[in-house]
Amino acid sequence: MKNLVNTAIGYRRISRKDQSKYSLAHQEEAIRNYCNQNGLLLSAIFTDNGESSGTFDRPNYKALERFMKKHSGKVQYLIVMSHDRFSRNLAEALLKIEDLQKNFQIKVLATNEDISIDVHDPLVFVQRAFSYLMANQELLQIRKRVKESIHYAQLSGRYVNNAPFGYINGRDRHNKGVLIVDEEKAEVIRVIYKWFLEGWPIKEIQYCARQKGLKNSGNSTIQRILSNCTYAGLIKIPSQSGPAKYVRGIHQPIIRESDFWLVQEKRASLKPSKSQPGEQFPLRGVLKCWCGKSMTAGYSKGKKKHYPYYRCIEHTGINIPADKLHAEFKELLYTFKLGNNQKEAIAAKAEFLLSKTLQD
């Protein structure tokens, strides 16, 4: 029996979408047999279960490199069952192997390679490059099949992601994924749509929805809910060459489809102008140029200070002093001053309409 002089560590990996026939147990057995046959002391085995082969940003591979740094000079080999277990990314794999050899003096070997191979031999480089090229090609095929499978599932009306608020992920009688309505949370979704159609401000909707059990706390939570066609029983299928396609989902809707499209129409009408008014520029986004386009605002640099101005987004070479426009606007507002009779008439009309709205 050979003397156990050199030390090795093992690495095994399998991903959630991996179509490899090699289980983690099979990989470990192959690594241990290789070390025994070549007189290597196997000090540790690192495992990434469910991690992608397209990147080295894997938790236990990072732990493996930390182990190498801690035991620098004490480990001579990194053993994998096959190179596609190490990586399926051609460029990253070859760079990583070179990096391990240069920084840690560690030789990366697959169990089908002789322990004495010269990793600097051009023929070995070509063989490994071809091995990773085939693994890379298989990775791309796997991704293509997964993408096609998702697209087909969506066309069939099946929701393929984690369930949004108001639903839970379940299984149908064919053991395929399906959305199931969570009635308690679904009621929150219904009132959010109801409140928005009634004209409630988004911040008020968000506050009241949280009181009713909405857990998401992001500022855009309500907008995401209002734009999610899943609640109307639809599946949105993005398109690279045109508008998105909507198909009828197999899951139960929480809201009426007609209400969903009414909300989308209202959201589109409420989209703010890109140029928003501010304390320094109250007319920005409100003031129109003679060409009909909105005017923006900013500061121009003078000899001693910066001066506020307005300008048309089309006629960029003409700056109009903000102070001048503000003064003229105040004069214009003064001409619109209402008399007491007009104020009373407006107040009475507003009170009548408000009481009618509250009654409805």
Protein Blocks (a to p, Z undefined) as FASTA:
>chain_A
ZZdfbccdddddddfklcbfbdfklmmmmmmmmmmmnopacfbdcddehiafkbccbfkl
mmmmmmmmmmgojacbdcdfbfklmpccfklmmmmmmmmmmmnopacddfkbcfkbcfkb
mklmmmmmmmmmmmmmmmmmmmmmmmmmmmmmmmnopafbdcdehiacdddfkopacddd
dfklmmmmmmmmmmmmnopafklmmmmmmmnopablcfklmmmmmmmmklnopacdddfk
bccdddddfbdcfbdfklmmmmmmmmmmmpccfbdcdfklmmgokaccfkopacdddddd
dfkbccdddddfklmmbccdfklmmmmmmmmmmmmpccfklmmmmmmmmmmmmmmmmmZZ
